[in-house]
């Protein structure tokens, strides 16, 4: 009789612990400011990636109607300053944090940030539809940006000095040389495209995600009003390549850059969920591919080069 009572008591106690544990877990979830399926967060994103990230947010919110992801599109330098803004949970730019920036986040925000490369992009060179300058070597690009160009061409960027495109040109193309005073600074990528449509001797530099998607009606319309130039291939002498996902993957195109997220969230909430959607979900990686960026986590397959993607200047 005593053994039976002890068994009943043990089972009753175990069930009570299980119930209390479930209540504790549900109560903990309810106490969180947001989860993967409810709540609002603010994120900061490089304006270069607006078309792709707009689509990512639209799909995520459609799958989880109780969520709101408010994206603040900015020049990259402003995004990087948001590393230390507590209200911004996620930063999307072309680079992650430095060791010093990470230390400041840990010290000031009491958070251990995470970062991951989730896709790659390229910088497209666009010209007026009447332009005969559609082939550029990288030396010609350097001469154009530094003011040594003899063709009276006008370089146009999506900002004066704080954008990821400008930083890429300074760090990876000019490599210590300075930008020419003839550089035109548009307010954003759309204004770069608009400038190129109107000025015959202008040469614009923008993220491929703004013009790469031929299935997007607005991008298709813009592509008919500009030309996309060819750049010197990285793997073949006297060969030129036009922007494509294939040449992002092979890095045959000479101006490829990363898309990186930096997550700084203290709990497993909506920021973690959206970052995981970008990096690990089939849908998120497919959206990058549809946006004509190159997903880096989802499997990629390389097909034969189309004839119009690569030409020889012989």
N, C-alpha and C positions, 0 to 999 in steps of 0.2 A: 504493500500500500504506500509505504514511504517512497519506494523507488518510482512508482507511478506518479505520485505527487511531484517529486523532484523533476521527472521528465516533463510533466505538464507545465511546471513553473519555468523550466529552461526554454521550452518551446514558446511559451507566452512571452517571456522576456526577449527572445530572439525576434519574434514578430513585432514587438513594440519598438525594438531598436531599428528594425527595417523600416517600419512606418515613420518613425521619427527621422531616420536618415533621408527618406524620400521627401518628407516635409522640409527638412533642412536644405536639401538640394533645390527644391522648387522655390523655397523662400529666398535662397541665395540668388537664384536667377532673377526673381522678381525685384530684388534689391539693386541689381545692376542698372546703370543708366541706359544701356542698350545691349542687344544681343544680335545674332545673325539674322533674326527675323523681325526685330522691332527697334525703333529708336532713330535718332538723327545724329549724324557726324559731319564735321567739316574737314575737307581735304584740300591740299594745295597741289596744283599741277602746272607744269610747264605748258605754256600756250601752244607749243609746237605739236602737242599730242591731243589737242582738243577733239578732233573728229573721232579718234579711237576711244578715248575715255568717255566721251558723251555716250557712245554706243554701249560701252561696258556698264555704265551707270544705269542706262535705260533698261537693259536686260536684267541686271541684278534686281532693280526695284520692281520690275514686272514679276519676277519670281518670288519676291518677298515684299508684298504690298505695304507692310507695316514699317518699312524703312525709308529714310530720306538721306541721300548722300549729296551734300552740298559742295560742289567743286568750285574753287576759286582759281581761275586761270590767270597766270602771271608770267612775267619774264623769269628765267631760271634763277637769277640772283635773289629775287624776292622769295622764291620757293625755298631756296637754301637757308635764307634767314628764318623761315618758318620751322626749321629744326628746333628752335628754342621757343616757339609759341605753343603754349600748353593746349590751347583749344583746337589746334590742328593735329589730328590723329595720324594722318598719312600724307607723305610728300612724294610726288612723282616727278622725277627729273631725269637728266642724262647721266648723273653720277650719284653715288651714295655719299655717306658721311666719311670724313677723315677721322683718324684716331683722336685728334683734338676736339672735333665736333661731337664725337660720341662721348668723350669724357665730360664735356659741358652738359650734354643732355642727361647723363647719369647724375651729375652733381646738381644741376639746377632743377630738373624736372622729376628726379627720382624715378626714372624709367630706364629700362634696358632696351634700346632700340634694336630693331631687326631690319635687314635690307636684303633685296634680291633683284637680280636682273631678270626681267620677265619677257622682254622682247627687244628687238633691234630695229633701228630706223636708219634712213640715210638722208643726207641733205641733197635735194634736187636743185639743179641749176636751170632756170627758166629764162627765156628770151621772148622778145616781141615776135609775133607771127611772120613779120616781114624780114626778120633778121637772117643774115647769111652766116653769122657766127654761131654754129651749132656744135662744133667740135672744139674741146678745150683740153690741152695738156695741163697737168698740175702746175707746171712752171708758169703757164699763161694765167692760171687762176691766181697764183702768188703775185704775179706782176699786176694783175687787175686790182687786187686788194690793197697792194702797197702803193699804188699810184704810178707804177713804172710802165703801165700799159700804153701803147702808142695808138690805139684804135679809138680813143675818146669814148670808151664804154663807161657806163655808170653802174657801180655795184650797189645793190639794194638789199637791206637786211630788215628783219622783223624787230628792230630796236636799235638803240645807239651803242650800248656796251654791255647790257645786263642780260642778254638772252643766251640760250644754249648754243644757238647758231653762231653768234659772234664769238663766244668762248671757244667753240670748236675751231673756228678759223684762226683765232689767235694762237691757240695751243698746238693744234695738229697740222695746220697748213702754213701759217706765217712763221711759227716757231721762234718767237722773239722779235720779229719785225713788227712794225706798227701799222695800223689801218690807215689808209689814205684819207685825207680830209674831204675827198670827193664822194665818200660813202654816203648814201641816202639812208636815213633811218625811218622806216615806216612804223606805224603804231603796232601792227600785228601782221600775221601771215596773210590774211585776206587783203590788207592794204598793199603788201608786196605784190601780190598777183594783180591787183588793180593798177598799180604803177606800171608794171611790165606791159599790161594791155595797152597803155596809153603812150609810152615812151619808147621809140624804136631802138635807141642805143643803150637801153638799160639791161642789166643782167641781175636777176633775182636769185636769192638763196633761201629755200624754205624746206621744212620737213615734208618728206614724200607722202605722209599721211593726209596732206591737204589736197593732193592732186592725183594720187595713185589709183584710187578706186574708180574704174570706168563704169561700174554698176551703180554708182551714186549719181543721181541726176545733176546735182549742183556741181560736183567735181567734173563730170563729163562735159558740162556746159563750159566750165572754166578752161578745160584742156583744149577746147576748140578755139580759144581766143589767145593761146600762148603756144610756144614751142618748148619742149623739154630737151635740153642739150645733152650731148654725149660727153663723157669724161674719159680721159686716158685710163686704160685698163691697168690694174696692178700686176697682171701676170703675163702680158703679151706686149712686146714692143710694137709700136705703131698701130695699136688696136684701141678702139674706143667702145665704151659700153654705156647704155642708157639705163636709168634707174629701173630696177626690178627686184622682186623678192629673191630670185635666184642669186643675184649678185650681192645682195646683203649676206646671204648664207655663205657664199664662197669668199666674200670680201674682195671680189674682183673689182667692185666699185670702190673708189678710193676714199669716199667720205661716209663711213658707217659709224653709228653711235648707238649706245645702249639706252634702254628705257628701264629705270631703276625705281623701285619703291622703297621708302624708308618708313617703317611702322613704329610708332611710339605710343603704345596703348598699354595701360597698366593691367587691364583685365582682358579676357578673351571675348571681346565684344564685336561690334559691327566693323571696326577697323580691321581686326584679324580676319573676319569673315570675307570682307571685300578684297583684302590682299590675297587671301587664299583663292578666291574666285579668279582673280587676275592670273595667278601663277600656276594653280594646280587643277583647275576645272577644265574640262573639255570645252565648255561653252566660252570661257574667258579667253583661252588660247586660240580658239577658232575665230573669235572676234578680232583679235590682233591680225590674224591671217587675212580675214576679209577686209581689214582696213589697210592692207598692203604694207604692214610691218611684218617682221619675221618673228614668230614665237620661238622662244629658246628652250622651253621645257617640253612642249608638245612635239611629237615626232615630225620631222621634216623630210620631204622626199624631193630630190632634185631630178627634173626631167631634162630632156635635150634642150639646148638653147634655141630659141626662135631666131630666124634669120634677121629679123629687124631689131634684135636686142644687142647684137654685136656686129660691128662692121670693121673692116680692115682699111686703113689709110695707106694704100700702097701705090 
